[in-house]
Amino acid sequence: MVPIEPTIVNKIILAILNGVVWALIIALVALGLTLIFGLMDIVNIAHGDFYMLGAVLAWYGVALFNNFWLGAVMAMIFTAILGAVVERSIIRPVEGLPAFTVVVTIGLSYIIQQSVLATFGGSPQTVPEPIRLTIEFLGIRYPAYRLFVAGVSGLALIALGVFLFKTPYGLWIRASMQDKEIASAMGINVSNVYIMTFSLGAMLSALGGALAAPITQVFYLMGLDVLAISFIIVIIGGLGSLKGTLIAAFIISLLENFITLVATPTEARVISLLIMGAVLLIRPKGLFST
Amino acid sequence: MKNRLILYVLVLVILFSLGFTLPTDMRSLSIDIFIFAIYAMAYDILYGYTGQFSYGQAVFFGVAAYGLLLPVLHTNTNLWVSLTIALVITVVFGIVLGFLAVRLGGAYFVIITIIFNLTFYLIALDWIWLTGGDDGLTFRAPKIEFGVFSLSLYDPVVTYYFMLSFLLASYLILKRLISSPIGKVLIAIRENEERAQLIGYNVFRYKLLAYVVSALFTGLSGALYSLRTRYASADYFNIALSVQPIIWTLVGGAGTLTGPIVGVILINPLIYYIGVWWKHYLSIIGALMIFVVIYSPKGIVGNLINKIEKS
C-alpha cells in the first residue's frame, strides 16, 4: 500500500461534493434548456440570462428585505411570468424558423443584460450564505448551505419528474414533444403547452441561479459561462433527451471539478470541449439519443 | 444590365474620391466599414447562401488577428508573409471546427459554434503568455511592400485605399463564387437539403466548403482589423463580435451579398454615435434584432430586390 497524504483524500472528497452540488444546479438549468428545445426546437440563448436574473433577484431579496428565500421565490415567479410573456409576444411570431428564434433570443439576452447592468450595476456582488454553518465529516469542513442546495435541487428535479410523468400537464408536454399535430388533434391545447414549457424552463434556470448566488459571484454576464456548460451538457447527453441531460450534467460537472485539482478551470473546460468533440465523432446525436 | 454597369462605376468613383476628401473621423469610420464589410459578406456565404446559422464566427476573426500579430511581433515577418500565415491558420481551424459542426447541421450547428466561441474566448483570456489576455498585445504595423515600392500603414489615406482594395477583391471573388455552379449548389442546399442530397450532391462537402470559405474571409477581416488597430486582445474572440455579422446580414438582407454591406454601413455609424451618449446601446441592438426578424425578415436589400422583381 502506498500511503496517501490525507490532504489529497480531502481534496478528492471536496471535489466530489462540489461536483455533485454543481451538477444538481446545472442540471436544473440544462433540463430547462433541453425541455424547451425538445418541444419547440428553440435554442434559447437567453437561458443563461434567466439564470443570471435568478441570482440577481436573490441578491435583491437579501439587499432589500434581508431575506434570501424571499428573493429566490421572487426570482422564480418573476422569470416564470417573463418566460410566458416572452414566448407569447416575441417567440410566437417566428416559431418554426429555428435561425430566427435564435436571433430573437439573442436580442432578448441583450435586453435583459443591459437592463440588469443599468439597475444592478456592472461590478460583481456576493450574496452571503443564508445558512452559516459548516459541517465536519471525513476530515473536512463543508458549508451546510451547499448540502442544502444539493437537497433543494434534488427535490426540484424529483418534482419536475413527477410533474412530467405523473400529471396531465406533463403528459401534454410529452405528447406535444412527440408529435404536435396529433397532440393537437387529441384535444391538447399545444399553444398553452408551449407557453407553460417556456415559462417552466425559465423558472428552473432562475431557481438554479438563485441557489448558486451565494456560491458564486453575481454578475450581469454570469449567464454566459453557464450557457456554455449547459450547451456542452445537452450536446453530450443528446439534444432533447431528459435522461441524457441529467447524466451528462453529473459526468461533466464531476470531471471539471476533478480536473481543477491539477489544472486551471479553463483547462478543465477545454477538456470538456474535447470530450464533446469525441462524443460528436462517435455518437453524433449524443450519448443517450434514441 | 447597362444601368448596373453605370451604378458600379459610380460607386467605385465615389469610394475612390472619398479617400482623400473625407474628414479624419469619417475616414476612420469608413475604414472600419470596409474591414467589417468583408466579415459581413463572409457571413452571408455561410448563412445567407447555405443556410448555416453560425453564432461563433468571432473564433476565426480572433484566430486570424493573432495569426497576423504573433509572427510580426515575435519574428518581424513582412506584411504579406504574416497575412498568409494568418489565413492559412484560419483555414486549418475552419476545416477542423467545420468537420465537427457542419456534419450535424440545424440546432447542433448553432450550439456547437457557440460552445467553440465561448471556449476560445476563455482560452484567450487565460493564456496570457500567448495572447496578452484582456490587455492584449500591440505591435508595429509592417510596411506594405511591392518590390521596390513601400507604403506606410501609419498614413490613414494609405490605409483607406489598402482596405478598400481588399474589400473590392473580396467582393469580386465571392460574387464569382456564388455565380458559379458551386454557388448554385449552395443555394440548392439552403432551399432543400434533402433534395440536393438525392440529386447526388455531396451536401456535407459543399457545406464544409462554404464554412471554410466563410472562415477564410472572416479571418481576412480579423487580420486586417488587427493590422489597422495594431493591436489584438482576447476581446477579438468576444461572442458579441459573433452577433455583429448576424445583425448586418439580417438588417441588410441575407443571401444578397451586397445586403450585409448595407447592414454594416447602417449599423456601425449607429453604434458609433449612439454608443457615445448612451452606454446601454446594446439594448437597442437587441430590440432591433427582434424587430427585424419579426417585421422585415428579408432585410433592406432583400425587400428592394422583391420590389424590383414584382414591378
Interface residues (C-beta under 8 A of the other chain):
Chain A: F37 D41 V43 I45 I90 P93 V94 L97 P98 A99 F100 V102 V103 V104 I106 G107 L108 S109 Y110 I111 Q113 Q114 S115 L117 A118 L224 D225 L227 A228 F231 I232 V234 I235 L239 T264 T266 E267 R269 V270 L273 M276 G277 L280 L281 P284 K285
Chain B: Y47 G51 F53 Y55 L100 R103 L104 G106 A107 Y108 V110 I111 I112 I114 I115 F116 L118 T119 L122 I123 L125 D126 W127 I239 V243 I246 L250 H280 L282 S283 I285 G286 A287 L288 M289 I290 V292 V293 I294 P297
